Amino acid sequence: MKQFGLGAAGVICLLFQLSVVAADNSLDILEQDLNQLKHDHQQAATETLASFLSQLDTAAQSPDAAIDLYQKAGGNMPAPTPATPRSAVETPEERTAREAQDAQNAANLAMVVQLHCAMMRFGALFINTPDQKGLQDDWVNWLKSAAQVYPQIKIADPQADDTTEHKGKRSAKETVALIRDFKGMPLKGSIISKYLGFQGWGDKDQGNWAVAGVPDLYRAAVLEPLRARPSSDTLAAWDVYIAMKNADQPDPDRWTQVDYPSLQFDRGCDDYAITHSMDKLQALIEIIKANPTHPKLEDMIARAHGLVEDYRGQHASATPVAQVSTPAPAPAPTDPNVTVTTTTQGDMTIVTTHSNAAPTNPVPPSPPAP
């Protein structure tokens, strides 16, 4: 009986050990399956990214390739401009003008899509391989090249109404909306990104990039670093940036009266920083005088005063120089009794306001004699 008991105990012990071994083997198999699953998932993600970058690289090199990818992703092309002859039959000249407009619309869209694809490629690289050697330099060089193309994208709103005789203008309005919408489309919402199966944007800044943001990205990566130590390269970058901002401003009056004077003044300040001179100070003052109603007038005057004081301080021990004054904004020419004259004495600009009106407060009478 004792031997039988020991034998039963041994069998139970053996079965327990076998069950433990089996459990260990099952756990090993489960871990192996999980590791294989992770490996397969990583491999698929790597292959998807490689395909994504490859197709974008091709599209970024050619407008035709960009449009081909755009259409495969479900993008719409501009509708042909309907014939709207002034007489019963469209003349050869009218047809030529219409076809030229269609070609320009297609070219505008192609440029936008090409830039969009290139930006998407860089955005994905910054997200997935931010430490890649030379990536930042490649990005800056691309921005410099994109900035040369950007002003060529002309998107002007046509003056259209909803009457049937203006169907050509309505078609033009729809084309403008199509191109402008894609120009402003963030990368994370791109139909091309969805088509290629890229889902790695997350909450990264790159996901919010859009072709319409090229000027701001250029300023941040190219212009601002050059402004740290202004040089002729800084002024050249300013000119490129100003051209892009001009292309984006549909209101010519706002450009002339607000946007351009501000940019011109900032550029002039950097120009003064390169080489201090009276001529450059005078150029800044002329900008102020030419824009007396500018919303940033007080700021520009204060900055100009600071530069004048800087110039005076640098030349304090040298031969005295004539004072350069920054004029206050001239009063609006609504009062016929007020005139403003500007005179220059050497390097000094003098602004004088004259009033021809009678005194508003009469002279009080003399006190009575005691």
C-alpha positions as a Markdown table, in Angstrom:
| # | Residue | x | y | z |
|---|---|---|---|---|
| 1 | Met | 0.0 | 0.0 | 0.0 |
| 2 | Lys | 2.8 | 2.4 | 0.8 |
| 3 | Gln | 4.5 | 1.7 | -2.5 |
| 4 | Phe | 1.2 | 2.3 | -4.3 |
| 5 | Gly | 0.8 | 5.6 | -2.5 |
| 6 | Leu | 4.3 | 6.8 | -3.4 |
| 7 | Gly | 3.7 | 5.7 | -7.0 |
| 8 | Ala | 0.5 | 7.8 | -7.2 |
| 9 | Ala | 2.2 | 10.8 | -5.7 |
| 10 | Gly | 5.0 | 10.5 | -8.3 |
| 11 | Val | 2.5 | 10.3 | -11.1 |
| 12 | Ile | 0.7 | 13.4 | -9.8 |
| 13 | Cys | 4.0 | 15.3 | -9.5 |
| 14 | Leu | 5.0 | 14.2 | -13.0 |
| 15 | Leu | 1.6 | 15.4 | -14.4 |
| 16 | Phe | 2.0 | 18.7 | -12.6 |
| 17 | Gln | 5.5 | 19.2 | -14.1 |
| 18 | Leu | 4.2 | 18.3 | -17.5 |
| 19 | Ser | 1.4 | 20.8 | -17.2 |
| 20 | Val | 3.9 | 23.5 | -16.1 |
| 21 | Val | 6.1 | 22.7 | -19.1 |
| 22 | Ala | 3.1 | 22.8 | -21.4 |
| 23 | Ala | 2.0 | 26.2 | -19.9 |
| 24 | Asp | 5.5 | 27.6 | -20.4 |
| 25 | Asn | 5.6 | 26.4 | -24.0 |
| 26 | Ser | 2.2 | 28.0 | -24.6 |
| 27 | Leu | 3.4 | 31.2 | -23.1 |
| 28 | Asp | 6.5 | 31.1 | -25.3 |
| 29 | Ile | 4.5 | 30.5 | -28.3 |
| 30 | Leu | 2.2 | 33.4 | -27.4 |
| 31 | Glu | 5.1 | 35.7 | -27.0 |
| 32 | Gln | 6.6 | 34.5 | -30.2 |
| 33 | Asp | 3.3 | 35.2 | -32.0 |
| 34 | Leu | 3.1 | 38.7 | -30.5 |
| 35 | Asn | 6.7 | 39.5 | -31.5 |
| 36 | Gln | 6.0 | 38.2 | -35.0 |
| 37 | Leu | 2.8 | 40.3 | -35.1 |
| 38 | Lys | 4.8 | 43.4 | -34.0 |
| 39 | His | 7.5 | 42.7 | -36.6 |
| 40 | Asp | 4.9 | 42.2 | -39.4 |
| 41 | His | 3.2 | 45.5 | -38.4 |
| 42 | Gln | 6.4 | 47.4 | -38.3 |
| 43 | Gln | 7.4 | 45.9 | -41.7 |
| 44 | Ala | 4.1 | 46.9 | -43.2 |
| 45 | Ala | 4.4 | 50.4 | -41.8 |
| 46 | Thr | 7.9 | 50.7 | -43.1 |
| 47 | Glu | 6.9 | 49.5 | -46.6 |
| 48 | Thr | 3.9 | 51.9 | -46.5 |
| 49 | Leu | 6.1 | 54.8 | -45.6 |
| 50 | Ala | 8.6 | 53.9 | -48.3 |
| 51 | Ser | 5.9 | 53.7 | -50.9 |
| 52 | Phe | 4.4 | 56.9 | -49.7 |
| 53 | Leu | 7.7 | 58.8 | -49.9 |
| 54 | Ser | 8.5 | 57.3 | -53.3 |
| 55 | Gln | 5.3 | 58.3 | -54.9 |
| 56 | Leu | 5.4 | 61.8 | -53.4 |
| 57 | Asp | 9.0 | 62.2 | -54.6 |
| 58 | Thr | 7.9 | 61.4 | -58.1 |
| 59 | Ala | 5.0 | 63.8 | -57.9 |
| 60 | Ala | 7.2 | 66.6 | -56.5 |
| 61 | Gln | 9.5 | 66.4 | -59.5 |
| 62 | Ser | 6.9 | 66.9 | -62.2 |
| 63 | Pro | 3.6 | 68.8 | -62.5 |
| 64 | Asp | 2.2 | 66.0 | -64.8 |
| 65 | Ala | 3.1 | 63.3 | -62.2 |
| 66 | Ala | 1.5 | 65.5 | -59.5 |
| 67 | Ile | -1.7 | 65.9 | -61.4 |
| 68 | Asp | -1.8 | 62.2 | -62.2 |
| 69 | Leu | -1.5 | 61.3 | -58.5 |
| 70 | Tyr | -4.1 | 63.9 | -57.6 |
| 71 | Gln | -6.6 | 62.5 | -60.0 |
| 72 | Lys | -6.0 | 58.9 | -58.8 |
| 73 | Ala | -6.7 | 60.2 | -55.3 |
| 74 | Gly | -10.1 | 61.5 | -56.5 |
| 75 | Gly | -9.2 | 65.1 | -57.1 |
| 76 | Asn | -11.3 | 67.2 | -59.5 |
| 77 | Met | -9.9 | 69.1 | -62.4 |
| 78 | Pro | -11.1 | 72.6 | -63.4 |
| 79 | Ala | -14.1 | 72.6 | -65.6 |
| 80 | Pro | -13.6 | 73.9 | -69.1 |
| 81 | Thr | -14.6 | 77.5 | -69.5 |
| 82 | Pro | -17.9 | 77.7 | -71.4 |
| 83 | Ala | -18.0 | 79.6 | -74.6 |
| 84 | Thr | -19.6 | 83.0 | -74.0 |
| 85 | Pro | -19.4 | 84.8 | -77.3 |
| 86 | Arg | -20.4 | 88.4 | -77.5 |
| 87 | Ser | -22.2 | 87.6 | -80.7 |
| 88 | Ala | -24.1 | 84.5 | -81.9 |
| 89 | Val | -20.9 | 82.7 | -82.9 |
| 90 | Glu | -17.6 | 82.5 | -80.9 |
| 91 | Thr | -14.8 | 84.1 | -82.8 |
| 92 | Pro | -11.4 | 82.5 | -83.2 |
| 93 | Glu | -9.9 | 85.1 | -80.9 |
| 94 | Glu | -12.5 | 84.4 | -78.2 |
| 95 | Arg | -11.9 | 80.7 | -78.5 |
| 96 | Thr | -8.1 | 81.2 | -78.2 |
| 97 | Ala | -8.6 | 83.3 | -75.1 |
| 98 | Arg | -10.9 | 80.7 | -73.6 |
| 99 | Glu | -8.5 | 77.9 | -74.2 |
| 100 | Ala | -5.6 | 79.9 | -72.9 |
| 101 | Gln | -7.5 | 80.5 | -69.6 |
| 102 | Asp | -8.2 | 76.8 | -69.3 |
| 103 | Ala | -4.5 | 76.0 | -69.8 |
| 104 | Gln | -3.6 | 78.6 | -67.1 |
| 105 | Asn | -6.1 | 77.1 | -64.7 |
| 106 | Ala | -4.7 | 73.7 | -65.2 |
| 107 | Ala | -1.1 | 75.0 | -64.8 |
| 108 | Asn | -2.1 | 76.8 | -61.5 |
| 109 | Leu | -3.6 | 73.7 | -60.1 |
| 110 | Ala | -0.6 | 71.6 | -61.2 |
| 111 | Met | 1.8 | 74.0 | -59.4 |
| 112 | Val | -0.3 | 73.8 | -56.2 |
| 113 | Val | -0.5 | 70.0 | -56.2 |
| 114 | Gln | 3.2 | 69.7 | -56.9 |
| 115 | Leu | 4.1 | 71.9 | -54.0 |
| 116 | His | 1.6 | 70.1 | -51.8 |
| 117 | Cys | 3.2 | 66.7 | -52.6 |
| 118 | Ala | 6.7 | 68.0 | -51.9 |
| 119 | Met | 5.5 | 69.5 | -48.5 |
| 120 | Met | 3.9 | 66.3 | -47.6 |
| 121 | Arg | 7.1 | 64.3 | -48.3 |
| 122 | Phe | 9.1 | 66.7 | -46.0 |
| 123 | Gly | 6.4 | 66.6 | -43.4 |
| 124 | Ala | 6.4 | 62.8 | -43.2 |
| 125 | Leu | 10.2 | 62.8 | -43.0 |
| 126 | Phe | 10.3 | 65.3 | -40.1 |
| 127 | Ile | 7.8 | 63.2 | -38.3 |
| 128 | Asn | 9.4 | 59.8 | -38.9 |
| 129 | Thr | 13.1 | 60.6 | -39.2 |
| 130 | Pro | 13.6 | 64.1 | -37.6 |
| 131 | Asp | 17.3 | 63.4 | -37.0 |
| 132 | Gln | 18.1 | 62.4 | -40.6 |
| 133 | Lys | 21.3 | 64.0 | -41.6 |
| 134 | Gly | 20.9 | 67.0 | -44.0 |
| 135 | Leu | 17.1 | 67.0 | -43.7 |
| 136 | Gln | 16.9 | 70.6 | -42.4 |
| 137 | Asp | 19.2 | 71.9 | -45.1 |
| 138 | Asp | 17.2 | 70.1 | -47.7 |
| 139 | Trp | 14.0 | 71.7 | -46.3 |
| 140 | Val | 15.5 | 75.2 | -46.4 |
| 141 | Asn | 16.7 | 74.7 | -50.0 |
| 142 | Trp | 13.3 | 73.5 | -51.0 |
| 143 | Leu | 11.7 | 76.5 | -49.4 |
| 144 | Lys | 14.0 | 78.8 | -51.4 |
| 145 | Ser | 13.0 | 77.1 | -54.7 |
| 146 | Ala | 9.3 | 77.0 | -53.8 |
| 147 | Ala | 9.4 | 80.7 | -53.0 |
| 148 | Gln | 10.4 | 81.4 | -56.6 |
| 149 | Val | 7.4 | 79.5 | -58.0 |
| 150 | Tyr | 4.8 | 80.6 | -55.4 |
| 151 | Pro | 4.1 | 84.1 | -56.9 |
| 152 | Gln | 3.3 | 82.5 | -60.2 |
| 153 | Ile | 0.2 | 80.9 | -58.7 |
| 154 | Lys | -2.4 | 83.5 | -59.7 |
| 155 | Ile | -5.8 | 83.1 | -58.1 |
| 156 | Ala | -7.9 | 86.2 | -58.8 |
| 157 | Asp | -11.6 | 86.2 | -57.9 |
| 158 | Pro | -13.7 | 86.8 | -61.0 |
| 159 | Gln | -16.6 | 89.2 | -60.6 |
| 160 | Ala | -19.5 | 86.8 | -61.2 |
| 161 | Asp | -23.2 | 86.8 | -60.7 |
| 162 | Asp | -25.8 | 84.0 | -60.9 |
| 163 | Thr | -27.5 | 84.9 | -64.2 |
| 164 | Thr | -27.4 | 82.4 | -67.0 |
| 165 | Glu | -25.6 | 84.8 | -69.4 |
| 166 | His | -22.6 | 84.8 | -67.0 |
| 167 | Lys | -22.2 | 81.0 | -66.8 |
| 168 | Gly | -18.6 | 81.5 | -68.0 |
| 169 | Lys | -17.8 | 83.7 | -64.9 |
| 170 | Arg | -19.6 | 81.2 | -62.6 |
| 171 | Ser | -17.4 | 78.4 | -64.0 |
| 172 | Ala | -14.3 | 80.7 | -63.4 |
| 173 | Lys | -15.5 | 81.2 | -59.8 |
| 174 | Glu | -15.8 | 77.5 | -59.2 |
| 175 | Thr | -12.3 | 77.0 | -60.6 |
| 176 | Val | -10.9 | 79.6 | -58.3 |
| 177 | Ala | -12.6 | 77.9 | -55.3 |
| 178 | Leu | -11.2 | 74.5 | -56.4 |
| 179 | Ile | -7.6 | 75.8 | -56.6 |
| 180 | Arg | -7.8 | 78.0 | -53.5 |
| 181 | Asp | -9.3 | 75.2 | -51.4 |
| 182 | Phe | -6.5 | 72.8 | -52.3 |
| 183 | Lys | -3.9 | 75.5 | -51.7 |
| 184 | Gly | -5.2 | 75.9 | -48.2 |
| 185 | Met | -5.7 | 72.2 | -47.5 |
| 186 | Pro | -3.7 | 71.0 | -44.5 |
| 187 | Leu | -1.5 | 67.9 | -45.1 |
| 188 | Lys | -3.4 | 65.8 | -42.5 |
| 189 | Gly | -6.6 | 66.4 | -44.4 |
| 190 | Ser | -5.1 | 65.8 | -47.9 |
| 191 | Ile | -7.0 | 63.4 | -50.3 |
| 192 | Ile | -3.5 | 62.3 | -51.5 |
| 193 | Ser | -2.4 | 61.4 | -48.0 |
| 194 | Lys | -5.6 | 59.3 | -47.5 |
| 195 | Tyr | -5.2 | 57.7 | -50.9 |
| 196 | Leu | -1.6 | 56.6 | -50.1 |
| 197 | Gly | -2.7 | 55.3 | -46.7 |
| 198 | Phe | -0.5 | 57.5 | -44.5 |
| 199 | Gln | -1.9 | 58.0 | -41.0 |
| 200 | Gly | 1.1 | 59.3 | -39.1 |
| 201 | Trp | 0.2 | 63.0 | -38.8 |
| 202 | Gly | -1.2 | 62.8 | -35.3 |
| 203 | Asp | -0.9 | 66.1 | -33.5 |
| 204 | Lys | 2.4 | 67.1 | -35.2 |
| 205 | Asp | 2.8 | 70.6 | -36.5 |
| 206 | Gln | 3.6 | 69.3 | -40.0 |
| 207 | Gly | 0.0 | 67.9 | -40.3 |
| 208 | Asn | -1.2 | 71.5 | -40.4 |
| 209 | Trp | 1.2 | 72.6 | -43.1 |
| 210 | Ala | -0.5 | 73.8 | -46.4 |
| 211 | Val | 0.8 | 75.3 | -49.6 |
| 212 | Ala | -0.8 | 78.6 | -48.5 |
| 213 | Gly | 1.6 | 78.6 | -45.6 |
| 214 | Val | 4.8 | 78.6 | -47.7 |
| 215 | Pro | 5.4 | 82.3 | -47.1 |
| 216 | Asp | 5.3 | 81.9 | -43.3 |
| 217 | Leu | 7.4 | 78.8 | -43.4 |
| 218 | Tyr | 9.9 | 80.6 | -45.6 |
| 219 | Arg | 10.1 | 83.5 | -43.3 |
| 220 | Ala | 10.6 | 81.3 | -40.2 |
| 221 | Ala | 13.3 | 79.0 | -41.8 |
| 222 | Val | 15.0 | 81.4 | -44.2 |
| 223 | Leu | 14.4 | 85.1 | -43.6 |
| 224 | Glu | 14.4 | 85.3 | -39.8 |
| 225 | Pro | 17.7 | 83.5 | -39.4 |
| 226 | Leu | 19.2 | 85.9 | -41.9 |
| 227 | Arg | 17.9 | 88.9 | -40.0 |
| 228 | Ala | 20.0 | 87.9 | -37.0 |
| 229 | Arg | 23.0 | 89.4 | -38.8 |
| 230 | Pro | 21.6 | 91.4 | -41.7 |
| 231 | Ser | 23.5 | 91.3 | -45.0 |
| 232 | Ser | 22.7 | 91.6 | -48.7 |
| 233 | Asp | 21.3 | 88.0 | -48.5 |
| 234 | Thr | 18.8 | 89.3 | -46.0 |
| 235 | Leu | 17.5 | 92.0 | -48.3 |
| 236 | Ala | 17.3 | 89.4 | -51.2 |
| 237 | Ala | 15.2 | 87.2 | -48.9 |
| 238 | Trp | 13.0 | 90.1 | -48.0 |
| 239 | Asp | 12.3 | 90.7 | -51.7 |
| 240 | Val | 11.3 | 87.1 | -52.2 |
| 241 | Tyr | 9.1 | 87.1 | -49.2 |
| 242 | Ile | 7.4 | 90.4 | -50.2 |
| 243 | Ala | 6.7 | 89.0 | -53.7 |
| 244 | Met | 4.9 | 86.0 | -52.1 |
| 245 | Lys | 2.9 | 88.2 | -49.8 |
| 246 | Asn | 1.9 | 90.4 | -52.7 |
| 247 | Ala | 0.7 | 87.3 | -54.6 |
| 248 | Asp | -1.5 | 86.3 | -51.7 |
| 249 | Gln | -3.2 | 89.7 | -51.2 |
| 250 | Pro | -6.3 | 90.0 | -53.4 |
| 251 | Asp | -7.0 | 93.6 | -52.3 |
| 252 | Pro | -4.7 | 96.0 | -54.1 |
| 253 | Asp | -5.7 | 98.9 | -51.9 |
| 254 | Arg | -4.8 | 97.1 | -48.7 |
| 255 | Trp | -1.5 | 96.0 | -50.2 |
| 256 | Thr | -0.6 | 99.5 | -51.2 |
| 257 | Gln | -1.8 | 101.3 | -48.1 |
| 258 | Val | -1.1 | 98.7 | -45.3 |
| 259 | Asp | 0.8 | 95.5 | -46.1 |
| 260 | Tyr | 3.6 | 96.8 | -48.4 |
| 261 | Pro | 4.5 | 99.9 | -46.3 |
| 262 | Ser | 5.0 | 97.7 | -43.2 |
| 263 | Leu | 7.2 | 95.2 | -45.1 |
| 264 | Gln | 9.1 | 98.0 | -46.8 |
| 265 | Phe | 9.8 | 99.6 | -43.4 |
| 266 | Asp | 11.0 | 96.3 | -41.8 |
| 267 | Arg | 13.2 | 95.7 | -44.8 |
| 268 | Gly | 14.5 | 99.3 | -44.5 |
| 269 | Cys | 15.4 | 98.8 | -40.9 |
| 270 | Asp | 17.5 | 95.7 | -41.8 |
| 271 | Asp | 19.1 | 97.7 | -44.6 |
| 272 | Tyr | 20.1 | 100.4 | -42.0 |
| 273 | Ala | 21.5 | 97.7 | -39.8 |
| 274 | Ile | 23.9 | 96.6 | -42.6 |
| 275 | Thr | 25.4 | 100.0 | -43.1 |
| 276 | His | 24.3 | 103.0 | -41.0 |
| 277 | Ser | 23.7 | 106.1 | -43.1 |
| 278 | Met | 21.6 | 109.3 | -43.2 |
| 279 | Asp | 20.2 | 108.2 | -46.6 |
| 280 | Lys | 18.8 | 105.1 | -45.1 |
| 281 | Leu | 17.3 | 106.9 | -42.2 |
| 282 | Gln | 15.8 | 109.4 | -44.6 |
| 283 | Ala | 14.3 | 106.5 | -46.6 |
| 284 | Leu | 12.5 | 105.2 | -43.5 |
| 285 | Ile | 11.1 | 108.7 | -42.8 |
| 286 | Glu | 9.8 | 109.0 | -46.3 |
| 287 | Ile | 7.9 | 105.8 | -45.8 |
| 288 | Ile | 6.3 | 107.3 | -42.7 |
| 289 | Lys | 5.5 | 110.6 | -44.5 |
| 290 | Ala | 3.9 | 108.7 | -47.4 |
| 291 | Asn | 1.6 | 106.7 | -45.1 |
| 292 | Pro | 0.2 | 109.1 | -42.4 |
| 293 | Thr | -2.9 | 106.9 | -41.8 |
| 294 | His | -1.1 | 103.6 | -41.5 |
| 295 | Pro | -2.3 | 101.5 | -38.5 |
| 296 | Lys | 1.3 | 101.0 | -37.3 |
| 297 | Leu | 2.3 | 104.6 | -37.7 |
| 298 | Glu | 3.2 | 105.2 | -34.1 |
| 299 | Asp | 5.3 | 102.0 | -33.9 |
| 300 | Met | 7.2 | 103.0 | -37.1 |
| 301 | Ile | 7.8 | 106.5 | -35.7 |
| 302 | Ala | 9.1 | 105.1 | -32.5 |
| 303 | Arg | 11.4 | 102.7 | -34.3 |
| 304 | Ala | 12.7 | 105.5 | -36.5 |
| 305 | His | 13.4 | 107.7 | -33.5 |
| 306 | Gly | 15.4 | 104.8 | -32.0 |
| 307 | Leu | 17.5 | 104.5 | -35.1 |
| 308 | Val | 18.1 | 108.2 | -35.2 |
| 309 | Glu | 19.3 | 108.2 | -31.6 |
| 310 | Asp | 21.5 | 105.2 | -32.4 |
| 311 | Tyr | 23.0 | 107.1 | -35.3 |
| 312 | Arg | 23.5 | 110.2 | -33.1 |
| 313 | Gly | 25.2 | 108.2 | -30.4 |
| 314 | Gln | 27.6 | 106.6 | -32.8 |
| 315 | His | 28.7 | 110.0 | -34.2 |
| 316 | Ala | 28.6 | 112.0 | -30.9 |
| 317 | Ser | 32.4 | 112.3 | -30.9 |
| 318 | Ala | 32.7 | 113.1 | -34.6 |
| 319 | Thr | 31.7 | 116.2 | -36.4 |
| 320 | Pro | 28.2 | 117.3 | -35.3 |
| 321 | Val | 25.5 | 116.2 | -37.7 |
| 322 | Ala | 22.2 | 117.8 | -38.5 |
| 323 | Gln | 19.3 | 116.5 | -36.5 |
| 324 | Val | 17.0 | 114.1 | -38.4 |
| 325 | Ser | 13.4 | 114.5 | -37.2 |
| 326 | Thr | 10.6 | 112.0 | -37.8 |
| 327 | Pro | 7.5 | 114.0 | -38.6 |
| 328 | Ala | 4.2 | 113.4 | -36.9 |
| 329 | Pro | 1.4 | 112.3 | -39.2 |
| 330 | Ala | 0.1 | 115.2 | -41.2 |
| 331 | Pro | -3.6 | 116.2 | -40.5 |
| 332 | Ala | -6.1 | 114.9 | -42.9 |
| 333 | Pro | -6.7 | 117.6 | -45.6 |
| 334 | Thr | -10.3 | 118.2 | -44.5 |
| 335 | Asp | -9.8 | 121.7 | -43.0 |
| 336 | Pro | -9.3 | 124.4 | -45.7 |
| 337 | Asn | -7.8 | 126.6 | -43.0 |
| 338 | Val | -4.9 | 124.2 | -42.3 |
| 339 | Thr | -1.9 | 123.8 | -44.5 |
| 340 | Val | 1.2 | 121.6 | -44.0 |
| 341 | Thr | 4.6 | 122.4 | -45.5 |
| 342 | Thr | 7.7 | 120.2 | -45.5 |
| 343 | Thr | 11.1 | 121.7 | -45.9 |
| 344 | Thr | 14.6 | 120.2 | -45.9 |
| 345 | Gln | 17.6 | 122.0 | -44.5 |
| 346 | Gly | 20.7 | 119.8 | -45.1 |
| 347 | Asp | 19.9 | 116.5 | -43.6 |
| 348 | Met | 17.0 | 117.9 | -41.5 |
| 349 | Thr | 13.3 | 117.5 | -42.5 |
| 350 | Ile | 11.0 | 120.1 | -41.0 |
| 351 | Val | 7.2 | 119.7 | -41.1 |
| 352 | Thr | 5.2 | 122.9 | -40.2 |
| 353 | Thr | 1.5 | 123.2 | -39.7 |
| 354 | His | -0.1 | 126.6 | -40.4 |
| 355 | Ser | -3.6 | 127.6 | -39.4 |
| 356 | Asn | -5.4 | 130.4 | -41.3 |
| 357 | Ala | -8.6 | 130.3 | -39.3 |
| 358 | Ala | -9.7 | 133.0 | -36.9 |
| 359 | Pro | -9.0 | 132.2 | -33.2 |
| 360 | Thr | -11.7 | 130.0 | -31.8 |
| 361 | Asn | -11.6 | 131.8 | -28.4 |
| 362 | Pro | -11.9 | 135.7 | -28.6 |
| 363 | Val | -9.5 | 137.8 | -26.8 |
| 364 | Pro | -11.0 | 138.7 | -23.4 |
| 365 | Pro | -11.8 | 142.4 | -22.9 |
| 366 | Ser | -9.5 | 144.6 | -20.8 |
| 367 | Pro | -10.5 | 144.9 | -17.2 |
| 368 | Pro | -12.4 | 148.2 | -16.5 |
| 369 | Ala | -10.3 | 151.1 | -15.3 |
| 370 | Pro | -10.4 | 151.7 | -11.6 |
